[in-house]
Amino acid sequence: MHWGSGQITEEAAFAGEWKESRIQLMEYTEGEAAGGWSIRFCYYSHDGRFQRGPLMMDEEDVEGLRHELAATPKLHGILKRLVE
């Protein structure tokens, strides 16, 4: 990104019928954003191509991602802050 570079350090992914929904924790290591993080809500096609549209989730996606977030302690904690 123009504000810095880094890597995806945690990811919750769920493959539904039409797409693979993902929530990714991106931690920055270089540039203005070094030491910071951001969260990306995105989706991929079933053949692994990143899709540029908005992530739209149905009940199946929400339940699947909720289950997967149990394995992502940092990401889970950040998202929990949104609702508490």
Residue frames as qw, qx, qy, qz and C-alpha x, y, z in Angstrom:
[[0.000, 0.890, 0.456, 0.000, 0.00, 0.00, 0.00],
 [0.341, 0.722, -0.064, 0.598, 1.20, 3.56, -0.46],
 [0.412, -0.802, 0.201, -0.384, 1.31, 4.03, 3.35],
 [0.331, -0.567, 0.743, -0.130, 3.49, 0.98, 3.99],
 [0.713, 0.188, -0.626, -0.252, 4.11, -2.67, 3.36],
 [0.438, -0.359, 0.713, -0.414, 3.82, -5.73, 5.52],
 [0.279, 0.048, -0.927, -0.248, 2.07, -9.05, 5.50],
 [0.738, -0.345, -0.224, -0.535, -1.10, -10.89, 6.36],
 [0.028, 0.398, -0.819, 0.414, -0.38, -12.36, 9.79],
 [0.315, 0.177, 0.861, -0.357, -3.76, -13.93, 10.56],
 [0.388, 0.070, -0.482, -0.783, -6.66, -14.93, 8.37],
 [0.504, 0.200, 0.750, -0.379, -10.08, -16.46, 8.86],
 [0.299, 0.230, -0.607, -0.699, -11.44, -18.03, 5.67],
 [0.558, 0.208, 0.725, -0.345, -14.65, -19.84, 4.84],
 [0.079, 0.092, -0.739, -0.663, -15.48, -21.44, 1.49],
 [0.539, 0.329, 0.488, -0.602, -19.20, -21.14, 0.82],
 [0.691, 0.442, 0.571, 0.033, -21.19, -22.15, -2.22],
 [0.482, 0.849, 0.177, 0.122, -20.33, -19.10, -4.36],
 [0.279, 0.807, -0.328, 0.404, -17.08, -17.68, -2.96],
 [0.712, -0.210, -0.466, 0.481, -14.43, -17.90, -0.27],
 [0.209, -0.922, -0.061, -0.319, -14.94, -15.14, 2.29],
 [0.711, -0.002, -0.365, 0.602, -11.91, -13.95, 4.25],
 [0.269, -0.956, 0.013, -0.115, -11.06, -11.57, 7.05],
 [0.788, 0.235, -0.215, 0.527, -7.36, -10.75, 7.12],
 [0.423, -0.865, 0.017, 0.268, -5.17, -9.02, 9.71],
 [0.656, 0.586, -0.060, 0.471, -2.49, -7.04, 7.88],
 [0.551, -0.753, 0.000, 0.360, 0.48, -5.91, 9.98],
 [0.463, 0.859, -0.103, 0.191, 2.79, -3.25, 8.54],
 [0.820, -0.335, 0.043, 0.463, 6.57, -3.51, 8.84],
 [0.452, -0.011, 0.236, 0.860, 7.74, -0.67, 6.55],
 [0.038, 0.531, 0.391, 0.751, 6.73, 2.86, 5.60],
 [0.241, -0.413, 0.165, -0.863, 4.54, 5.35, 7.45],
 [0.801, -0.321, -0.144, -0.485, 2.30, 2.58, 8.77],
 [0.555, 0.235, -0.745, 0.286, 5.14, 0.47, 10.26],
 [0.042, 0.031, -0.756, 0.653, 4.04, -0.97, 13.58],
 [0.529, 0.132, 0.207, -0.812, 0.36, -0.56, 12.72],
 [0.242, 0.145, 0.952, 0.118, -2.28, -2.90, 11.38],
 [0.505, 0.159, -0.104, -0.842, -5.47, -2.97, 9.36],
 [0.519, 0.154, 0.825, -0.164, -8.22, -5.48, 8.70],
 [0.300, 0.231, -0.543, -0.749, -9.34, -6.42, 5.21],
 [0.646, 0.266, 0.624, -0.350, -12.73, -8.00, 4.52],
 [0.311, 0.487, -0.561, -0.593, -12.51, -9.61, 1.09],
 [0.861, 0.113, 0.451, -0.207, -13.38, -12.64, -0.98],
 [0.059, -0.428, 0.782, 0.449, -11.80, -14.92, -3.53],
 [0.788, 0.201, -0.317, -0.488, -13.26, -17.07, -6.28],
 [0.934, -0.237, 0.248, -0.097, -13.09, -20.82, -5.73],
 [0.867, 0.348, -0.047, 0.354, -10.09, -20.99, -8.05],
 [0.656, -0.386, -0.131, 0.635, -8.15, -18.57, -5.82],
 [0.295, 0.448, 0.201, 0.820, -8.55, -15.25, -7.67],
 [0.110, -0.358, -0.421, 0.826, -8.93, -12.12, -5.53],
 [0.101, 0.690, 0.631, 0.340, -12.24, -10.37, -6.23],
 [0.222, 0.150, -0.100, 0.958, -12.48, -6.57, -6.21],
 [0.380, -0.573, -0.392, -0.611, -16.13, -6.16, -5.25],
 [0.379, -0.500, 0.437, -0.645, -17.46, -5.63, -1.72],
 [0.172, 0.011, -0.971, 0.163, -17.67, -8.66, 0.55],
 [0.644, -0.235, -0.055, -0.726, -21.30, -9.63, 1.04],
 [0.080, 0.149, -0.956, 0.239, -21.93, -12.35, 3.61],
 [0.679, -0.323, -0.376, -0.541, -24.93, -14.52, 4.30],
 [0.747, -0.541, 0.226, -0.314, -25.71, -16.58, 7.40],
 [0.979, 0.055, -0.031, 0.193, -23.52, -19.47, 6.23],
 [0.510, 0.578, -0.254, 0.584, -20.52, -17.13, 5.77],
 [0.304, -0.715, 0.285, -0.562, -21.01, -15.51, 9.18],
 [0.892, -0.378, 0.180, -0.170, -21.21, -18.85, 10.98],
 [0.912, 0.242, -0.076, 0.321, -18.27, -20.29, 9.04],
 [0.332, 0.644, -0.280, 0.630, -16.06, -17.26, 9.70],
 [0.549, -0.674, 0.222, -0.442, -17.12, -17.16, 13.35],
 [0.976, -0.191, 0.079, 0.062, -15.86, -20.72, 13.73],
 [0.765, 0.396, -0.093, 0.500, -12.58, -19.94, 11.90],
 [0.012, -0.824, 0.203, -0.529, -11.91, -16.82, 14.00],
 [0.819, -0.564, 0.081, -0.064, -11.33, -19.08, 17.01],
 [0.881, -0.012, 0.100, 0.462, -7.90, -19.88, 15.50],
 [0.395, 0.549, 0.033, 0.736, -6.93, -16.20, 15.06],
 [0.440, -0.586, -0.503, 0.458, -6.46, -14.66, 18.52],
 [0.199, -0.262, 0.021, 0.944, -5.27, -11.20, 17.46],
 [0.171, -0.197, -0.545, -0.797, -7.88, -10.82, 14.73],
 [0.404, -0.540, -0.735, -0.074, -10.62, -12.17, 16.99],
 [0.366, -0.509, -0.406, 0.665, -9.70, -9.67, 19.71],
 [0.058, -0.127, 0.202, 0.969, -9.72, -6.72, 17.31],
 [0.295, -0.322, -0.645, -0.627, -13.11, -7.66, 15.85],
 [0.400, -0.529, -0.710, 0.237, -14.51, -8.18, 19.35],
 [0.197, -0.322, -0.200, 0.904, -13.76, -4.50, 20.03],
 [0.139, -0.169, -0.471, -0.855, -16.26, -3.58, 17.28],
 [0.516, -0.439, -0.596, -0.431, -19.20, -5.03, 19.19],
 [0.577, -0.488, -0.547, 0.360, -18.33, -4.49, 22.84]]
